């Protein structure tokens, strides 16, 4: 499926708590009804004080055309949707988001490992927004990431689901890709991938250590935003049936 990930930054003068309240109570009921949305999930930081963003909003579509019609194309921070609910959602973001400070990413998700059958509600997730090393082309980056690093990352201790997201328009994308690793236990996530605010970390065992050493072969680690949070599935329509999961 095609996926739009928005890395959310609150407006000046708004506290993180005020931001979350508006986002979850006012905006989410609109966003889940955007035309074409098959799945919608929000991710709240586990440590807001040290998090790089106030949250993540992730919307899935079966068609890339539907995604572009609702949420704009890569490279377009601002857009003017014509569909009814999409237009309402676009107007509402001005009430709580700093749009110009909000990175976004459009890509196609590849599920590399899934021990939870897609049920990510309540899981802890580490999202790494990947930037390639200087001197490496996007194509070289993707080849190394998918063929060399992914087989290591999917075996990191505690990982129950692992997905990679490749940009649909690399030339205009803000990142070279997104790596998403899910854990049932927050301590296991921290042991493997570090805590919020720690761009560098030193795992001492197994595949986590091997994966950390390998990122130096293809990533610009200091240029790579990361986010640790707990995911809530707000809407999911598998095979045309609807199952809303709110918490």
NUTIVO-722281 format. One record per residue (C-alpha): residue in one letter; x, y, z. Coordinates in nm, 3 decimals, decimal comma. Example, Ala and Ser with C-alpha at 12.3 -4.5 7.8 and 13.67 -1.06 7.14 Angstrom:
BEGIN
+------+---------+---------+---------+
: resn :      px :      py :      pz :
+------+---------+---------+---------+
:    a :   1,230 :  -0,450 :   0,780 :
:    s :   1,367 :  -0,106 :   0,714 :
+------+---------+---------+---------+
end
This chain:
BEGIN
+------+---------+---------+---------+
: resn :      px :      py :      pz :
+------+---------+---------+---------+
:    x :   0,000 :   0,000 :   0,000 :
:    x :   0,096 :   0,363 :  -0,042 :
:    x :   0,159 :   0,559 :   0,273 :
:    x :   0,177 :   0,924 :   0,374 :
:    x :   0,377 :   0,991 :   0,691 :
:    x :   0,357 :   1,335 :   0,849 :
:    x :   0,612 :   1,422 :   1,120 :
:    x :   0,409 :   1,661 :   1,329 :
:    x :   0,533 :   1,984 :   1,488 :
:    x :   0,301 :   2,192 :   1,703 :
:    x :   0,241 :   2,562 :   1,653 :
:    x :   0,430 :   2,819 :   1,858 :
:    x :   0,261 :   2,895 :   2,187 :
:    x :   0,094 :   2,554 :   2,213 :
:    x :   0,209 :   2,298 :   2,467 :
:    x :   0,263 :   1,936 :   2,367 :
:    x :  -0,038 :   1,838 :   2,580 :
:    x :  -0,259 :   2,097 :   2,411 :
:    x :  -0,137 :   1,979 :   2,073 :
:    x :  -0,217 :   1,613 :   2,148 :
:    x :  -0,562 :   1,700 :   2,281 :
:    x :  -0,655 :   1,893 :   1,967 :
:    x :  -0,499 :   1,640 :   1,733 :
:    x :  -0,667 :   1,337 :   1,888 :
:    x :  -1,007 :   1,489 :   1,971 :
:    x :  -1,062 :   1,734 :   1,685 :
:    x :  -0,844 :   1,643 :   1,388 :
:    x :  -0,834 :   1,264 :   1,401 :
:    x :  -1,213 :   1,220 :   1,355 :
:    x :  -1,178 :   1,421 :   1,033 :
:    x :  -0,858 :   1,258 :   0,909 :
:    x :  -0,986 :   0,902 :   0,942 :
:    x :  -1,269 :   0,988 :   0,700 :
:    x :  -1,051 :   1,141 :   0,427 :
:    x :  -1,156 :   1,000 :   0,092 :
:    x :  -0,957 :   0,689 :   0,000 :
:    x :  -0,798 :   0,628 :   0,342 :
:    x :  -0,778 :   0,252 :   0,409 :
:    x :  -0,578 :   0,269 :   0,731 :
:    x :  -0,494 :   0,554 :   0,964 :
:    x :  -0,268 :   0,537 :   1,266 :
:    x :  -0,123 :   0,792 :   1,504 :
:    x :   0,197 :   0,759 :   1,706 :
:    x :   0,251 :   0,950 :   2,031 :
:    x :   0,603 :   0,996 :   2,170 :
:    x :   0,697 :   0,790 :   2,473 :
:    x :   0,924 :   1,072 :   2,593 :
:    x :   0,782 :   1,404 :   2,461 :
:    x :   1,047 :   1,616 :   2,630 :
:    x :   1,325 :   1,454 :   2,425 :
:    x :   1,133 :   1,361 :   2,110 :
:    x :   1,222 :   1,530 :   1,782 :
:    x :   0,854 :   1,569 :   1,688 :
:    x :   0,518 :   1,590 :   1,864 :
:    x :   0,380 :   1,284 :   1,686 :
:    x :   0,339 :   1,093 :   1,362 :
:    x :   0,027 :   1,067 :   1,148 :
:    x :   0,027 :   0,781 :   0,896 :
:    x :  -0,241 :   0,740 :   0,628 :
:    x :  -0,257 :   0,447 :   0,384 :
:    x :  -0,418 :   0,439 :   0,039 :
:    x :  -0,459 :   0,164 :  -0,221 :
:    x :  -0,397 :   0,411 :  -0,504 :
:    x :  -0,118 :   0,664 :  -0,532 :
:    x :  -0,355 :   0,890 :  -0,728 :
:    x :  -0,598 :   0,886 :  -0,435 :
:    x :  -0,316 :   0,975 :  -0,195 :
:    x :  -0,200 :   1,266 :  -0,411 :
:    x :  -0,556 :   1,394 :  -0,451 :
:    x :  -0,607 :   1,398 :  -0,075 :
:    x :  -0,266 :   1,492 :   0,064 :
:    x :  -0,059 :   1,641 :  -0,217 :
:    x :   0,243 :   1,506 :  -0,400 :
:    x :   0,605 :   1,471 :  -0,286 :
:    x :   0,773 :   1,808 :  -0,263 :
:    x :   0,446 :   1,996 :  -0,203 :
:    x :   0,433 :   2,105 :   0,159 :
:    x :   0,115 :   2,296 :   0,080 :
:    x :  -0,170 :   2,172 :  -0,139 :
:    x :  -0,535 :   2,240 :  -0,216 :
:    x :  -0,744 :   1,921 :  -0,218 :
:    x :  -1,082 :   1,935 :  -0,388 :
:    x :  -1,249 :   1,638 :  -0,216 :
:    x :  -1,476 :   1,736 :   0,071 :
:    x :  -1,319 :   1,572 :   0,377 :
:    x :  -0,964 :   1,609 :   0,247 :
:    x :  -1,026 :   1,984 :   0,210 :
:    x :  -1,171 :   2,002 :   0,562 :
:    x :  -0,866 :   1,822 :   0,703 :
:    x :  -0,629 :   2,055 :   0,516 :
:    x :  -0,802 :   2,360 :   0,663 :
:    x :  -0,797 :   2,213 :   1,012 :
:    x :  -0,421 :   2,156 :   1,025 :
:    x :  -0,380 :   2,534 :   1,045 :
:    x :  -0,535 :   2,517 :   1,393 :
:    x :  -0,255 :   2,316 :   1,552 :
:    x :   0,034 :   2,233 :   1,314 :
:    x :   0,335 :   2,432 :   1,206 :
:    x :   0,307 :   2,315 :   0,847 :
:    x :   0,637 :   2,460 :   0,727 :
:    x :   0,828 :   2,278 :   1,002 :
:    x :   0,651 :   1,947 :   0,940 :
:    x :   0,851 :   1,701 :   0,725 :
:    x :   0,643 :   1,454 :   0,526 :
:    x :   0,709 :   1,139 :   0,330 :
:    x :   0,516 :   0,948 :   0,065 :
:    x :   0,621 :   0,593 :  -0,009 :
:    x :   0,529 :   0,232 :  -0,068 :
:    x :   0,549 :   0,003 :   0,233 :
:    x :   0,729 :  -0,332 :   0,218 :
:    x :   0,659 :  -0,559 :   0,516 :
:    x :   0,985 :  -0,740 :   0,591 :
:    x :   0,871 :  -0,924 :   0,905 :
:    x :   0,534 :  -0,955 :   1,076 :
:    x :   0,470 :  -1,168 :   1,384 :
:    x :   0,154 :  -0,974 :   1,479 :
:    x :  -0,047 :  -1,019 :   1,157 :
:    x :  -0,064 :  -0,644 :   1,102 :
:    x :  -0,212 :  -0,569 :   1,445 :
:    x :   0,015 :  -0,284 :   1,556 :
:    x :  -0,231 :  -0,119 :   1,794 :
:    x :  -0,052 :  -0,048 :   2,122 :
:    x :   0,292 :  -0,154 :   2,001 :
:    x :   0,604 :   0,058 :   2,049 :
:    x :   0,760 :   0,174 :   1,724 :
:    x :   1,099 :   0,313 :   1,626 :
:    x :   1,076 :   0,510 :   1,302 :
:    x :   1,404 :   0,609 :   1,137 :
:    x :   1,381 :   0,861 :   0,853 :
:    x :   1,681 :   0,765 :   0,649 :
:    x :   1,932 :   0,992 :   0,478 :
:    x :   2,203 :   0,839 :   0,261 :
:    x :   2,571 :   0,911 :   0,304 :
:    x :   2,733 :   1,180 :   0,094 :
:    x :   2,863 :   1,046 :  -0,236 :
:    x :   2,608 :   0,762 :  -0,251 :
:    x :   2,323 :   0,770 :  -0,502 :
:    x :   1,968 :   0,694 :  -0,394 :
:    x :   1,978 :   0,373 :  -0,599 :
:    x :   2,302 :   0,262 :  -0,431 :
:    x :   2,152 :   0,344 :  -0,093 :
:    x :   1,837 :   0,139 :  -0,156 :
:    x :   2,036 :  -0,158 :  -0,285 :
:    x :   2,257 :  -0,168 :   0,025 :
:    x :   1,970 :  -0,105 :   0,264 :
:    x :   1,741 :  -0,373 :   0,123 :
:    x :   2,002 :  -0,639 :   0,044 :
:    x :   2,257 :  -0,596 :   0,323 :
:    x :   2,102 :  -0,415 :   0,618 :
:    x :   1,743 :  -0,537 :   0,615 :
:    x :   1,834 :  -0,906 :   0,673 :
:    x :   2,018 :  -0,794 :   0,989 :
:    x :   1,753 :  -0,547 :   1,109 :
:    x :   1,463 :  -0,790 :   1,085 :
:    x :   1,643 :  -1,020 :   1,332 :
:    x :   1,712 :  -0,755 :   1,597 :
:    x :   1,618 :  -0,894 :   1,937 :
:    x :   1,260 :  -0,806 :   2,035 :
:    x :   1,141 :  -0,694 :   1,690 :
:    x :   0,793 :  -0,831 :   1,616 :
:    x :   0,731 :  -0,636 :   1,297 :
:    x :   0,963 :  -0,461 :   1,055 :
:    x :   0,866 :  -0,257 :   0,750 :
:    x :   1,062 :  -0,045 :   0,505 :
:    x :   0,905 :   0,239 :   0,308 :
:    x :   1,054 :   0,342 :  -0,026 :
:    x :   0,977 :   0,686 :  -0,173 :
:    x :   0,747 :   0,693 :  -0,473 :
:    x :   0,926 :   1,003 :  -0,604 :
:    x :   1,287 :   0,993 :  -0,478 :
:    x :   1,383 :   1,314 :  -0,656 :
:    x :   1,139 :   1,519 :  -0,448 :
:    x :   1,127 :   1,311 :  -0,129 :
:    x :   1,258 :   1,460 :   0,195 :
:    x :   1,420 :   1,129 :   0,294 :
:    x :   1,562 :   0,826 :   0,116 :
:    x :   1,334 :   0,589 :   0,305 :
:    x :   1,177 :   0,501 :   0,637 :
:    x :   1,259 :   0,200 :   0,855 :
:    x :   0,992 :   0,101 :   1,107 :
:    x :   1,066 :  -0,148 :   1,383 :
:    x :   0,794 :  -0,257 :   1,626 :
:    x :   0,839 :  -0,397 :   1,977 :
:    x :   0,593 :  -0,518 :   2,239 :
:    x :   0,822 :  -0,394 :   2,516 :
:    x :   0,965 :  -0,042 :   2,541 :
:    x :   1,273 :  -0,153 :   2,735 :
:    x :   1,358 :  -0,400 :   2,458 :
:    x :   1,332 :  -0,117 :   2,206 :
:    x :   1,563 :   0,104 :   2,410 :
:    x :   1,812 :  -0,180 :   2,454 :
:    x :   1,827 :  -0,236 :   2,079 :
:    x :   1,793 :   0,113 :   1,934 :
:    x :   1,858 :   0,367 :   2,206 :
:    x :   1,615 :   0,608 :   2,371 :
:    x :   1,469 :   0,939 :   2,256 :
:    x :   1,730 :   1,209 :   2,231 :
:    x :   2,016 :   0,960 :   2,179 :
:    x :   2,123 :   0,983 :   1,815 :
:    x :   2,414 :   0,753 :   1,893 :
:    x :   2,394 :   0,442 :   2,111 :
:    x :   2,597 :   0,131 :   2,176 :
:    x :   2,399 :  -0,194 :   2,201 :
:    x :   2,611 :  -0,470 :   2,346 :
:    x :   2,463 :  -0,785 :   2,202 :
:    x :   2,355 :  -0,983 :   1,901 :
:    x :   2,183 :  -0,843 :   1,596 :
:    x :   2,124 :  -0,503 :   1,757 :
:    x :   2,499 :  -0,450 :   1,783 :
:    x :   2,556 :  -0,580 :   1,428 :
:    x :   2,285 :  -0,351 :   1,290 :
:    x :   2,428 :  -0,045 :   1,468 :
:    x :   2,772 :  -0,113 :   1,325 :
:    x :   2,630 :  -0,163 :   0,976 :
:    x :   2,445 :   0,171 :   0,956 :
:    x :   2,782 :   0,344 :   0,926 :
:    x :   2,815 :   0,182 :   0,582 :
:    x :   2,525 :   0,369 :   0,422 :
:    x :   2,352 :   0,619 :   0,654 :
:    x :   2,430 :   0,977 :   0,750 :
:    x :   2,336 :   0,907 :   1,111 :
:    x :   2,343 :   1,268 :   1,231 :
:    x :   2,112 :   1,374 :   0,946 :
:    x :   1,857 :   1,102 :   1,020 :
:    x :   1,553 :   1,206 :   1,226 :
:    x :   1,415 :   0,932 :   1,448 :
:    x :   1,102 :   0,892 :   1,653 :
:    x :   0,999 :   0,650 :   1,926 :
:    x :   0,633 :   0,624 :   2,012 :
:    x :   0,332 :   0,408 :   2,084 :
:    x :   0,100 :   0,344 :   1,794 :
:    x :  -0,279 :   0,363 :   1,792 :
:    x :  -0,466 :   0,227 :   1,491 :
:    x :  -0,749 :   0,474 :   1,438 :
:    x :  -0,898 :   0,311 :   1,127 :
:    x :  -0,837 :  -0,012 :   0,938 :
:    x :  -1,035 :  -0,143 :   0,642 :
:    x :  -0,889 :  -0,479 :   0,536 :
:    x :  -1,047 :  -0,620 :   0,218 :
:    x :  -1,325 :  -0,366 :   0,222 :
:    x :  -1,444 :  -0,429 :   0,577 :
:    x :  -1,420 :  -0,167 :   0,849 :
:    x :  -1,273 :  -0,212 :   1,195 :
:    x :  -1,204 :   0,104 :   1,397 :
:    x :  -0,973 :   0,062 :   1,692 :
:    x :  -0,961 :   0,365 :   1,919 :
:    x :  -0,774 :   0,399 :   2,243 :
+------+---------+---------+---------+
end
